[in-house]
Amino acid sequence: MTTNHRTPLSAVLITRNAASQLAECLVSVAFCDEILVVDSGSEDATVQIAGRHGARVIQSVWRGFGPQKQFAVEQAKHDWVLCIDADERVSEALRESIRAALQAPDCTAWRFARCNKFMGRYLKHGEGYPDWSLRLFDRRAARWSDDAVHEKVVAGGEIGTLQGDLLHDSAESLETYFAKQNRYSSLAAEAALARGEQASVLRLLLSPGLRFIKFYFLRLGLLDGLPGLVHILVGCGASFAKYAKMLTFQRKSP
């Protein structure tokens, strides 16, 4: 690993059974001063691959996405961290932007676009792009939220925007993607209920339609062809499922 910036940087990942994509991810963050992998019981070659790429590996129980990522950030050697998932890669343009920004940081955190690959195509419109992601930050001024799903970085101070894309290639089949969205909609419903939110039949009906109009027409998802259409429709289905699950719980509650 090379150190081409004055401010030391830790790349931080959480993993579980990520062997199929981890190597390419780790190569893309080799410019960082440290690579830290927090693994939660992988049964494949994830840990061995991480070790071969010079990563420091910590085994830890699963806490939920937000708490797990925050735990990983706290274990890093350096205060500046770049949080990345095993199915993501730092593009060359983004790498150079990060290096330049850390020569003399003038923000407490930076966001950048995430470009999602779906059905073999990188989406450039709709819900799939720019998918702004705040992943580079000073942990003394920012932290991951405690959300079990749809976690986000909460930062104080100024937030900057960097050029270059974070490439996201989940390599999932549609069947796997549908199953993941079903799990996510359950977690999102549980989180919303825990916050005291209430679902309604009106929201159940309107949310998917408004979401489709926003991402397919206003955000030009139609320009991404069939992959863009399917991606948006799956998101609309997940929104419908979330409110349906909330309503089911509310009807069962006394």
Summary of the structure (lengths in Angstrom):
residues: 254
radius of gyration: 19.0
end to end distance: 58.0
largest distance: 60.4
contacts: 845
relative contact order: 0.13
helix: 44%
strand: 23%
